[in-house]
Amino acid sequence: MGIILAVLLLAIVLGGVGFAVHALWIVAGIVLVVWLLGFLMRTAEGGGHWYRW
């Protein structure tokens, strides 16, 4: 019984880690698209900054 619970707990933990990694890949893709759009907008404006850093 203890081994079954340990395997189920391990499956839940690994499933959660896999979901988190997948979500981070999606977030990274969105950030990349926003960065590329900002870079293209900056280039189209003639070198001006599109952010206030």
MODELLER restraints for C-alpha pairs under 7 A, 6 or more apart:
rsr = mdl.restraints
at = mdl.atoms
rsr.add(forms.Gaussian(group=physical.xy_distance, feature=features.Distance(at['CA:38:A'], at['CA:50:A']), mean=6.74, stdev=0.5))
rsr.add(forms.Gaussian(group=physical.xy_distance, feature=features.Distance(at['CA:42:A'], at['CA:48:A']), mean=5.69, stdev=0.5))
rsr.add(forms.Gaussian(group=physical.xy_distance, feature=features.Distance(at['CA:42:A'], at['CA:49:A']), mean=5.95, stdev=0.5))
rsr.add(forms.Gaussian(group=physical.xy_distance, feature=features.Distance(at['CA:42:A'], at['CA:50:A']), mean=5.89, stdev=0.5))
